[in-house]
Amino acid sequence: MKTRITELFGIQHPIVQGGMHFVGLAEMAAAVSNAGGLGIITGLTQPTPEDLAKEIAKCNEMTDKPFGVNLTFLPGFTNPPYPEYIDAIIQGGVKVVETAGRSPEQYMPALKEGGIKVIHKCTSVRHSLKAEKIGCDAVSVDGFECGGHPGEDDIPNMILLPRAAEELKIPFVASGGMGTASQLVAALALGADGINMGTRFIATKEAPVHENVKQALIAASELDTRLIMRPLRNTERVLANEAVEKIVEIEREKGAATTIDDIKDLVGGVYPRVMQKGEMDAGAWSCGMVAGLIHDIPTCKDLIEGMMSEANDIIRKRLDAFAAA
């Protein structure tokens, strides 16, 4: 299947693996890329630029296909050495960067000078247009269903995607709640050039996370995510667990007076405990509503190839039959 996204990134299938903290390691990115999608290493999971350089080198040994690096520009007090991370990306020969969080505008000259194609994750049309204006090559349009940070507008993909198609000239992928062939076809019908999958890729054999995490996704339904940090205007969709219910209760009691200090022990630094040790109640971790559509743990190759085969069948048989009628 050829779309503007497959042409832009030089990949076989219009499926991108989003950046995920302590999931987007070399093993994950290489497996997705080897299956014909675009794998993504999560840059800030690596503690230093030197560590990122090593992870990129490891991924280069595991695949000869294109892969990218996610670079999230964090709000607040944290200020990673972004220029050094960008240099590690360029020196590693990576040609695609998925940016997220704050605007990447101040770093665009360095990325472009390094021959990098930039896809920026946006939760609104207005932010997507800003990404287009500052020179991003593509955007990942993130609907309200997504795991992680859906923004504050609460616009689901059935509205957000066709609105993006009305406004954008650059290609975009549908992100948030994506995990099946029918959703890929629907995203294409709504104007997207492919899809970005995060949560769905956690439930694969190659995902470098504890088996408890994968089984939690299998067990979860579409009703098992919660929105936290709304009073902080830093909303995050996470999988429900004991720690998350504590956060919800704190935010219910304190309302607009909630501060990050009230919940920091339940949201900060928990990913190694969850993803690596399998401590499922250690704290809040990002999870999309697509968990309700996850019923197995395939290889990335089987997942992607199965999705593409089914998508082609839907387009050529089911939809074509409607058109013929």
C-alpha positions as CSV (number, residue, x, y, z in Angstrom):
1,M,0.0,0.0,0.0
2,K,1.4,3.4,-1.1
3,T,0.5,6.6,0.7
4,R,2.2,9.9,1.2
5,I,3.6,8.6,4.5
6,T,5.1,5.4,3.0
7,E,6.7,7.6,0.3
8,L,8.0,10.2,2.8
9,F,9.6,7.7,5.1
10,G,10.6,5.0,2.6
11,I,8.6,2.3,4.4
12,Q,6.4,-0.6,3.0
13,H,3.3,-0.1,5.2
14,P,1.6,3.1,6.5
15,I,2.0,2.1,10.1
16,V,4.1,4.0,12.6
17,Q,5.1,2.9,16.1
18,G,4.8,5.8,18.4
19,G,7.3,6.8,21.0
20,M,6.7,5.1,24.4
21,H,8.7,5.5,27.6
22,F,10.6,2.3,28.4
23,V,8.9,0.6,25.5
24,G,10.6,2.2,22.5
25,L,13.9,0.5,22.8
26,A,16.0,-0.9,19.9
27,E,14.3,-4.3,20.0
28,M,10.8,-2.7,19.6
29,A,11.8,-0.3,16.8
30,A,13.7,-2.9,14.8
31,A,10.9,-5.4,15.0
32,V,8.4,-2.8,13.6
33,S,10.7,-1.6,10.9
34,N,11.6,-5.2,9.9
35,A,7.9,-5.8,9.5
36,G,7.6,-2.9,7.1
37,G,6.4,-0.2,9.4
38,L,8.3,2.7,11.0
39,G,9.8,1.7,14.3
40,I,10.6,4.5,16.8
41,I,13.2,4.6,19.6
42,T,12.1,6.7,22.5
43,G,14.9,9.2,23.0
44,L,14.4,10.3,26.5
45,T,14.1,6.8,27.9
46,Q,17.9,6.9,27.4
47,P,19.4,8.8,30.3
48,T,22.1,10.6,28.3
49,P,22.8,11.4,24.6
50,E,25.6,8.9,24.8
51,D,23.2,6.2,25.8
52,L,20.9,7.2,22.9
53,A,23.8,6.9,20.5
54,K,24.4,3.3,21.8
55,E,20.7,2.4,21.4
56,I,20.7,3.8,17.8
57,A,23.8,1.8,17.0
58,K,22.1,-1.3,18.5
59,C,19.0,-0.8,16.3
60,N,21.2,-0.3,13.2
61,E,22.6,-3.7,13.9
62,M,19.1,-5.2,14.1
63,T,17.6,-3.7,11.0
64,D,18.6,-2.2,7.7
65,K,15.2,-0.6,7.3
66,P,14.3,3.0,8.2
67,F,13.5,3.8,11.8
68,G,13.1,7.0,13.8
69,V,13.6,8.5,17.2
70,N,11.0,10.2,19.4
71,L,12.1,13.4,21.1
72,T,9.6,14.8,23.5
73,F,10.1,18.4,24.5
74,L,9.1,18.5,28.1
75,P,7.3,21.3,29.9
76,G,8.3,22.4,33.4
77,F,11.6,22.2,35.1
78,T,13.2,19.3,33.3
79,N,15.6,20.5,30.6
80,P,17.4,17.6,28.9
81,P,20.4,18.5,26.7
82,Y,18.3,18.5,23.5
83,P,21.1,19.7,21.1
84,E,23.2,16.8,22.2
85,Y,20.4,14.3,21.8
86,I,19.8,15.7,18.3
87,D,23.5,15.4,17.5
88,A,23.4,11.7,18.6
89,I,20.4,11.2,16.3
90,I,22.2,12.8,13.3
91,Q,25.5,11.0,13.9
92,G,23.6,7.7,14.1
93,G,22.3,8.2,10.6
94,V,18.6,8.4,11.7
95,K,16.5,10.2,9.1
96,V,13.2,10.5,11.0
97,V,12.3,12.2,14.3
98,E,8.9,12.1,15.9
99,T,8.6,15.2,18.1
100,A,6.1,15.6,20.8
101,G,5.2,17.9,23.8
102,R,6.2,21.5,23.2
103,S,6.7,22.9,19.8
104,P,10.0,21.8,18.2
105,E,10.4,25.2,16.4
106,Q,13.7,26.2,18.0
107,Y,15.2,22.8,17.1
108,M,14.0,22.7,13.5
109,P,17.1,24.3,11.9
110,A,19.4,21.7,13.5
111,L,17.1,18.8,12.5
112,K,16.7,20.1,9.0
113,E,20.5,20.7,8.6
114,G,20.9,17.1,9.7
115,G,18.7,15.9,6.9
116,I,15.9,14.8,9.3
117,K,12.3,14.4,8.4
118,V,10.1,15.6,11.3
119,I,6.7,14.3,12.2
120,H,5.2,16.2,15.1
121,K,2.5,14.8,17.4
122,C,-0.5,17.2,17.7
123,T,-3.8,17.0,19.6
124,S,-5.6,19.7,17.6
125,V,-5.9,21.2,14.2
126,R,-4.5,24.5,15.3
127,H,-1.3,22.9,16.6
128,S,-1.1,20.8,13.4
129,L,-1.2,23.9,11.3
130,K,1.6,25.5,13.4
131,A,3.7,22.3,12.9
132,E,3.1,22.7,9.1
133,K,4.0,26.3,9.3
134,I,7.4,25.8,11.1
135,G,8.4,23.2,8.5
136,C,7.4,19.8,9.9
137,D,7.2,17.2,7.1
138,A,4.2,15.4,8.6
139,V,2.0,15.4,11.7
140,S,0.6,12.7,13.9
141,V,-2.9,13.8,14.8
142,D,-3.7,12.4,18.2
143,G,-7.4,12.0,19.1
144,F,-9.0,12.0,22.5
145,E,-8.9,8.1,22.6
146,C,-5.1,8.1,22.8
147,G,-2.9,6.8,25.7
148,G,-0.7,9.5,27.2
149,H,-1.5,13.2,26.7
150,P,-4.6,13.9,24.6
151,G,-4.6,17.6,25.1
152,E,-7.4,19.6,26.6
153,D,-9.9,19.8,23.7
154,D,-11.4,16.3,24.0
155,I,-11.9,15.9,20.3
156,P,-12.2,12.3,19.1
157,N,-10.8,11.0,15.9
158,M,-14.1,10.8,14.0
159,I,-14.1,14.6,14.1
160,L,-10.4,15.5,14.4
161,L,-9.2,13.5,11.4
162,P,-11.6,15.0,8.8
163,R,-11.0,18.4,10.2
164,A,-7.2,17.9,9.8
165,A,-7.8,16.7,6.3
166,E,-9.7,20.0,5.6
167,E,-6.9,22.1,6.7
168,L,-3.5,20.4,6.2
169,K,-1.4,20.3,3.1
170,I,1.3,18.0,4.6
171,P,0.6,14.3,5.2
172,F,-0.7,13.1,8.5
173,V,-1.2,9.9,10.4
174,A,-4.1,9.1,12.7
175,S,-3.1,8.4,16.2
176,G,-5.0,7.5,19.3
177,G,-7.1,4.3,19.7
178,M,-5.5,2.7,16.6
179,G,-4.9,-1.0,16.5
180,T,-6.9,-2.8,13.9
181,A,-7.2,-3.2,10.1
182,S,-10.7,-1.6,10.0
183,Q,-9.4,1.4,11.9
184,L,-6.6,1.8,9.4
185,V,-9.1,1.8,6.5
186,A,-11.3,4.2,8.4
187,A,-8.4,6.5,9.0
188,L,-7.5,6.5,5.3
189,A,-11.2,7.2,4.4
190,L,-11.1,10.2,6.8
191,G,-8.1,11.7,5.1
192,A,-5.1,10.3,6.9
193,D,-2.1,8.8,5.1
194,G,-1.5,6.1,7.7
195,I,-1.8,5.3,11.4
196,N,0.3,5.6,14.5
197,M,0.0,2.7,17.0
198,G,1.4,2.9,20.6
199,T,-0.5,0.7,23.0
200,R,-1.2,-2.0,20.5
201,F,2.6,-2.5,19.9
202,I,3.1,-3.1,23.7
203,A,1.1,-6.3,23.3
204,T,3.6,-7.9,20.9
205,K,6.1,-10.6,21.5
206,E,9.1,-8.3,20.8
207,A,7.9,-5.5,23.1
208,P,10.7,-5.3,25.7
209,V,8.3,-5.1,28.7
210,H,7.3,-7.5,31.5
211,E,4.7,-10.1,30.6
212,N,2.4,-8.6,33.3
213,V,2.0,-5.5,31.2
214,K,1.0,-7.4,28.1
215,Q,-1.5,-9.5,30.1
216,A,-2.9,-6.4,31.6
217,L,-3.7,-5.1,28.1
218,I,-5.3,-8.4,27.2
219,A,-7.5,-8.2,30.3
220,A,-8.5,-4.6,29.9
221,S,-11.6,-3.3,28.2
222,E,-12.3,0.0,26.6
223,L,-13.7,1.1,30.0
224,D,-10.5,0.6,31.9
225,T,-8.6,3.8,31.3
226,R,-8.8,6.9,33.4
227,L,-8.0,10.6,32.8
228,I,-5.6,12.1,35.4
229,M,-4.0,15.5,35.9
230,R,-6.9,17.4,34.4
231,P,-6.7,20.0,37.2
232,L,-3.1,20.6,36.1
233,R,-4.1,21.0,32.5
234,N,-1.7,18.2,31.7
235,T,-4.3,15.5,31.1
236,E,-3.0,11.9,30.7
237,R,-5.0,8.8,29.8
238,V,-3.7,5.8,31.8
239,L,-4.7,2.3,32.6
240,A,-6.8,2.0,35.8
241,N,-5.0,0.5,38.8
242,E,-4.7,1.1,42.6
243,A,-2.3,4.0,42.2
244,V,-4.5,5.7,39.6
245,E,-7.6,5.4,41.7
246,K,-5.7,7.2,44.5
247,I,-4.8,9.9,42.1
248,V,-8.4,10.2,40.9
249,E,-9.5,10.5,44.6
250,I,-7.0,13.2,45.4
251,E,-8.0,15.2,42.4
252,R,-11.7,14.8,43.2
253,E,-11.1,16.0,46.8
254,K,-8.8,18.9,45.9
255,G,-10.2,19.9,42.6
256,A,-8.6,23.0,41.0
257,A,-6.3,23.3,44.1
258,T,-4.5,20.0,43.1
259,T,-0.7,20.5,42.6
260,I,1.8,18.1,41.1
261,D,3.3,17.6,44.6
262,D,0.0,16.0,45.6
263,I,0.5,13.1,43.2
264,K,4.2,13.2,42.2
265,D,5.0,9.9,44.0
266,L,2.2,8.2,41.9
267,V,3.3,9.6,38.5
268,G,7.0,10.2,38.7
269,G,9.6,7.6,37.9
270,V,7.2,4.6,37.9
271,Y,7.9,3.4,34.3
272,P,10.9,1.2,35.1
273,R,8.9,-0.5,37.9
274,V,5.9,-1.1,35.7
275,M,7.5,-1.9,32.3
276,Q,10.6,-3.8,33.5
277,K,9.6,-5.3,36.8
278,G,5.9,-5.8,36.1
279,E,4.7,-4.0,39.3
280,M,1.3,-3.1,37.8
281,D,0.1,-1.0,40.7
282,A,3.3,1.0,41.1
283,G,1.9,4.1,39.5
284,A,0.2,5.7,36.5
285,W,1.2,4.5,33.1
286,S,-0.1,5.6,29.7
287,C,-2.6,3.4,27.9
288,G,-5.1,4.0,25.1
289,M,-8.7,3.0,24.9
290,V,-7.6,0.6,22.2
291,A,-6.9,-1.8,25.0
292,G,-10.5,-3.0,24.5
293,L,-9.5,-4.2,21.0
294,I,-6.4,-6.1,22.1
295,H,-7.0,-9.8,22.4
296,D,-3.6,-11.4,21.5
297,I,0.1,-11.0,21.6
298,P,1.4,-11.6,18.1
299,T,4.8,-10.9,16.6
300,C,5.1,-7.4,15.0
301,K,5.4,-9.1,11.7
302,D,2.2,-11.1,12.1
303,L,0.4,-8.1,13.5
304,I,1.4,-5.7,10.7
305,E,1.1,-8.2,7.8
306,G,-2.3,-9.4,9.2
307,M,-3.6,-5.9,9.4
308,M,-2.5,-5.0,5.9
309,S,-4.0,-8.2,4.4
310,E,-7.3,-7.5,6.2
311,A,-7.3,-3.9,5.3
312,N,-6.9,-4.7,1.6
313,D,-9.7,-7.2,1.9
314,I,-12.0,-4.6,3.5
315,I,-11.1,-2.1,0.7
316,R,-11.4,-4.5,-2.2
317,K,-14.3,-6.6,-1.1
318,R,-16.5,-5.0,1.6
319,L,-16.3,-1.4,0.5
320,D,-16.2,-2.3,-3.2
321,A,-19.4,-4.3,-2.8
322,F,-21.1,-1.2,-1.3
323,A,-19.9,0.9,-4.2
324,A,-21.2,-1.6,-6.7
325,A,-24.6,-1.6,-5.1
